[in-house]
Every structure is written in C-alpha cells, then in structure tokens.
Amino acid sequence: PTAIRRQRQFCRRDRYDGKKLLLKNETNPIISLELETNDKEKVLEAINKLKTLDIVLVAEPSYVYETEIQWTPSDSQYSKQWGCSNSSGIQAEMVWNYTKGSTSVKVGIMESGGIDMNHEDLRGRVFAGNYATPADGNPAHGTHIAGIIGAAHNGLGIAGVSESSMYLLNHNMPNALAYATQNGIKVVNASFRYTIEATGKNAPYNATDYTAIKNFNGLLVCSAGNEGANNEIIERYPCNYNLPNVIAVGNITKKGERASDSNYGKEKVHVYAPGEDIYSTLPNNDYGTRSGTSMAAPHVTGVAALLLSLNPSLTGAELKQYILNGADNINISTPDGNQNVKKLNAYGALKSVPRDRLFESTENSYYKISSENHLKSMELFALQRATGKEICDGFTLTQDITLSGQWTPIQTKFAGSFYGNGHTIRNMNIHVTDNDLPNRYFGFFRQISNGAVSNLRFENCNITTDNISNENEVVGFGILSGSGGSMNNITVSNCTIKCSVGNSSVGGLTGFLSTSSDYCSNCTVEGGGFESSGFSLGGMIGRHVNGFISGAKCYTKLTVNDYNDSKHVGKICGYESKGGECGGDCNVEIVKNPKSNPCVATGTLITLADGRQVPVETLTGDEMLLVWNLQTGCFDTAPILFIDSDPWQSYKVINLAFSDGTSVKVIYEHGFWDYDLNKYVYIKEDAVQYIGHWFNKQTMDENGNFVSKRVQLTNVVVQNEDTATYSPVTYGHLCYYVNGMLSMPGGISGLFNIFDVDSETMSYDLALMQADIEQYGLFTYEEFAEFVPVTEGVFEAFNGQYLKVAIGKGMITIEELQTLATRYQKFFNF
C-alpha cells in the first residue's frame, strides 16, 4: 500500500482515477488498492464488499480532483492592475471564470466632475443618468472610478471588475437614488463624503439623505475618506449612515496594510479594498494611477455588480452581507491601535451566496464552485444538497470542518446516513430572520428525515434570531438539526442557541425528534446558553415525540425569558408526548426570567427628531427620536438604544382616552408625565386612579415649532386584544413621545424621577438636585461596575452616576439594578 496525500478542491462524483480504490483503517489512515477493472459498477461492488470487513472503516473510489480555474483577461495593461489579482488583490480572476459581469446590470456612479464617456475602454458603457453634462467639470476622478468598476474586457488597456453599464448620477442623494430606483440600478458608488463637525451619540445628520438611502433597495458603496482619521469620532456621510444597505470602504495597500491616509473605524468602516496606486482609465484615452478610498470603493461596487450578474434580484442588504461574509480577516495598524478588519475578496463573496440565491438559471453552474470556506472536504455533500431534492445518499466526513461567515442551513431533508468519523464541525453561525421562517427548521441540517447521523462533534457553533413575530407553526432549533431522526454519539460543546421566536422548540442537539425510532446516546451539551420565549426548551431536545433517549449526558445552562407556567422546560428534553422516554445524566442550571414589561401596541405613533410620526413597528433602531431634556427644560433629540418587543398574540390592553381625542394602547405599564404630580407615573391596569389628571402632550405651533400642552385623561378601558408590543428606549433621556404624549418605557422604575422638577420650567430644580448629590453622592463607573457589571457605554446611557441618589432615596436597590442589567444585556452593543 502507498500513502496518498490528497488535496480536495472540487470533484465530480462519476470520475475515478483508473482502477484505484482508497481504504482507511486505524494503522493506515489512507491506503490505495488497484483493481483489475475501472468499470464503475465493479468499483462500487468492491467497495460494498470491503465495507463488510471489520478492519475497514471507510472505503471509497479514488476520485479525480480538479484544481479550481481562474481566468486572466488579455487587456494589454492588465498586469498593472494589482487590485484585481489573486495574489495581492481581490481574487477577481477566480470569479471571472464564472462571470465577467453583464451590461444588463446597471451601476450608478455619483460624481460631480463627470466621466469621459468616449474613452476607448468605456465607450458605450457610460450613460448620462440624471446628469445633464457627463463631462462638464474635471472628469479625471470619475473616469478613473468608472474604469475600475466596468472597463471593457476588450484587449485594450485595462479590465474592469465587472463588465456593467454605468450611469452618471449627481450628488443630490434623494434625486440620484430616485433615478436609480426608477431605472433598475441596484448598486451605486459614492466616492465622496461630507462632514458634520459634531461628535457623540447626538451628532446631527442629513435626515433627507438618510431617508432616501433607507428607502433604496440597492447597495450604496461609500468611500470612507482620506484624512487618516477615525470615522467614529467625526461623523462622515454618507459612509457613516448605519443602514443595512450602506457599506463603507477603507483603503488597503498592495502589502495588505491600511493606507496611512485612509480613514478607519471599528464599526464605521466595514471593509477595506485596494486603493493605493490603482491603475485605471483617465480622460482622452489615457491611463494612470490614483490613490485613495475613492479608488477602493469601486472595487466593492464591481464585486456587487458581479453578484448581480448572476442574480439580479439580490437586495442591497444581501449584497452587503455576502461581501462581508466572504471577506478575508486581516489586521491593520491605526493611530488608535491595531484592528481586526475585513478585506474584500470577490471569490469569497461569490462563495458566500447561498445556493438558492445564486446561479438560479443554470443548475450545473454550482458544479464548479469549491465550497472550501463553507464545507472544506464536503464538496460531494454540497453538490447533493444543491439539487433541491431529498438527500438519500450516504456520506462520510473525512476531516474536521471550520466554517467561515454565516452558514445557511441545508434547505432539503436528509434521508441518508451521515457518518462523522469522529470529526468536528466548528464555528457554524446561523442567524435567523422573519424571511427564513418558512423553512421552519434550523440547524446544521434542516431536517433529518428517516436518516441517521453518528460519530459527529460540534464546537463553538451558534444559532441566533431577531425578535421575530409569533408563528402559527412551531419552529425547531438545534445545533445538529431543526427536526431530527436517528442520532448516535453526537457531542455538542461550547455552543449557543439564542431564540426569540414565540412558538418554538429549542434544544442543544435538535428542536424536534419526531419519528418512532429516535435514538440518541452519549450526547453531551456543554457551556451553552439557551433562550426561548416559546413552546418548549430542553438542554438536548426541545420537543420529543414517539421515541426514546438512552445514555444522554447534558451539562448546560438554560435561560428561559418571559417564563410562565405554561412553558415546557426540561433539563434534557423540554416537552414529551406519546410516551416519550428521556433518560440520562445531566447537570443543568435552569434560569427562569419572569415575563418582561412591554409598553405600547402595534400602530402607536412615535415622534422622530424631525417631527414626523411613524408607527412603532416600523422603527429599525437607527432613528433619532424627539425627547424632553429635563436638564435644560427643552425639546431635544436622542438615538434609540434598543427596542424591546413581544410577538403578536392576545394581551390585556389598557386603552387610554384623553381630552383632545388622543388615545394610547398600553400593555402592562407605560410612563406618562403627570402635571398634577409633577413627575412621570406608570399607567397600569389601575389607571382609573389617574382619570382627571393632566398630562404632557407635544404638538406644533403655527410656525412649525415644537410646543407642549396639557391634556386630561378622560377614560380607561381594559380588554383583551390581539397585537404585538414594543418598548423603545432612548440614550440618556430614556423618554420619547407616543401619539404625541411624553412617555417613559415600562420596566425601568427607579431610573427616572430621581430629582425634583421645577413645575414652571419642567426642568430639574438645580438647588434641590445639588442638595441630593451632596447628600448621597454620585457613582463613578468603576464603583458602579463593581456591583452591576456593565460596559461604560451602558453606564452612560442610563445616567448611571445618578443611580447612587436613587439608591439613597430608596427608589431602587442594587439587586433590582442587577436584574435590569441581566434583562437588557442582550440589547447592548457598546
């Protein structure tokens, strides 16, 4: 026998290497035998016979493995384009083997100086768009950008990242994006920026631009700027708009280093791309190099256009997600220290797109894609699942797998045998949104239907969800599968499931076991943290039907939010039916958190900083809200810290009616400013006690200025209604306006009404405030964090220094603060 070293790139199932056959056993991990024939049926027959031998663990054909193919353009000066290369650039050559782009894909270029539309490499590819004269200024900047994005692969000069049609757009954001929407432009390059010289959470921004971008269904690619500065300190727009369809691009050099003049920012610059000495088109059929984030951004724009050439229906948010998921992780130096950041990888972006969002019209195209970043040695399995049919073939894992980016769970049922061979799958990350819920089940496998999985390990894998509305059908979540069949010797360690779907079954191993022959032995769940606001929760299995568990071992922590007695929670299995038997050893801590304190119902109008009122359910968390500043006695604005919510179901709703016709629907409790008591009061089911009291309402005078008036509570009706609930919390002030009423979210008693307020100015009485501070003192962050371990950002957001006064006055205890911190911990990202 001869040892064989194999490197899998991608393979074709039906091709064998002559007469060779590969076997594995404990003493010889891989040995090669040669048969007398290379007939396919004879090879398979020999494999089946060999598998019956005790000394043989695995026998398989010796496949022909083909290396991945790249395509290099013949353009005369392409060798100067390091930014597109496989060695130091974005690996565009790997993508060009599958697509070079399409002129049917329209790209917008926002540019004030115009573009030379008659350049030999751009002729017939650049159009005026909403720009009256395409070259009325200094077109060098725009011409250089256009060449990077879409110069023709025509043997002349250079080759653009994607052969697209380009439309010149002006810098008027609403006008440009309206034109883009009307004309089917799905990606827009914005190699410019404007600065607002203000810092911190309350920095102003252009609300008109923000709204236009938010409503744009495509991707806005923005240069981060060339001041060598931190974009998290000085707001630079449009790159700093925190929207899912905005991607900010920094400048990377050929050596993989941040260009010294490139702006940076841990959260504000999403990806870095080649931007130093970039060779591209210049006016009058010229070529040359330019540097800056203006040159980096069009590389990202070109990659987005490549993806759109394969699937024009991709949204801006999807394009951003796939580009970032496929990017390389690198370390850069900044004036504020080293940072781990993303570097653009065109090929990685292509491979990060799920099968059902790519190559929709060409079934066999996926045949070429190596899945090394997702599955490594599992190419055959990837090809099987790509068919969209039930997978019935067996599969043996040949090495450990380390996944990258976000894993899309297999969308088909698995009905065969999956033998893990003792190998480990690491770093699987699944994030579930409303759009994913029709799939119903989530895990490494969607559903194991009449199949068997054995001898497999999972480490450092995670499943998370947004605050998703309640579903009519029960949803299953598990690291191995959403709904399972037969499982044996599966180990799950250091894995986390955080599920907020209302009607769900969650288990560390599987959400459901639903056949009559289920068997799980020697299964271990370690170090996980599981949350469920739903139907059933178990350390290993959410819901168990018609089967049994034997030899189970479960060591984990279960956290049950919104807990009430109707929930099914178990150390190994959350819920059993039809005689299900759950046996095994376990050491499980179950933490049951009481139901949260929601605030207002669907349809409640929230006042934005610009005076517009929008339904609470449409808030994304990125808006600035109108608030009242008790320190200044004036209207103010504040960003949303987070939005707590509960799913659509039946609630006891407190309907409040005020003297001017205003009505508000409250669930459980919500605070309002009571002029009679000169403080916020919580309105609950006992709200009738406040009938006749006068409350604060915001309105506008004839000049469009914000003003306050008094309205009287006139009626209270409590009844059950079907709705969803929402509770926004704002930074620093905590308050906001619901249907015009000055209000405070529920569940934060003790964090406000700390100081007395002057009834005339509706601001803190400074003399009394100072007296309270002198008597009780103020917390420093370090002192507060000893009792309540939160970040400094959270401490500042909730005015933590003043909570020492609140404790001194008996308004809240340290224990209550710790409970609040635990409850809201999942929302914070400071």
Secondary structure, DSSP 8 states (H G I E B T S, - for coil): --------SEEEEEEEEEEEEEEE-SS-SSEEEE-S---HHHHHHHHHHHTTSTT-SEEEEEEEEE---------TTGGG-GGGSSSSS--HHHHHTT----TTSEEEEE-SS---TT-TTTTTTEE-TT-S-TTSS-THHHHHHHHHHH---SSSS---SS--EEEEE-S-HHHHHHHHHHTTEEEEEE---EEE---STT----HHHHHHHHT-SSEEEEE--SSS-BTTTSEEETTT---TTEEEEEEE-TTS-B-TT--B-TTT--EEEE-SSEEEEETTTEEEEE-SHHHHHHHHHHHHHHHHHH-TT--HHHHHHHHHHTSEEEEEEETTEEEEEEE--HHHHHHHS-GGGS-TT-GGGGGG---TTTTTT-HHHHHHHTTSS-B-S-EE--S-EE--S------SEE-SEEE-TT-EEE--EEEE-GGGGGG-EESSEEEE-S-EEEEEEEES-EEEE-S----SS-EEE-SSEEEE-EEEEEEEES-EEE---SSEEEESSEEEE-STT----S-EEEEEEEE-SSSEEESSEEEEES-EEEEEEEEEEEEEEEE-TTSEEESSEEEEETT-EEEEEEEEEEEEEE-----EETT-EEEBTTS-EEEGGG--S--EEEEEETTTTEEEEEEEEEEEEEEEEEEEEEEEEETTS-EEEEES-EEEEETTTTEEEEE-TTGGGGTT-EEEEEEE-TTS-EEEEEEEEEEEEEEEEEEEEEEEEETTT--EEETTEEEE-TT-TTSS--S-EETTTTEE-HHHHHHHHHHH----HHHHHHHS---HHHHHHTTGGGHHHHHHTTS--HHHHHHHHHHHGGG---
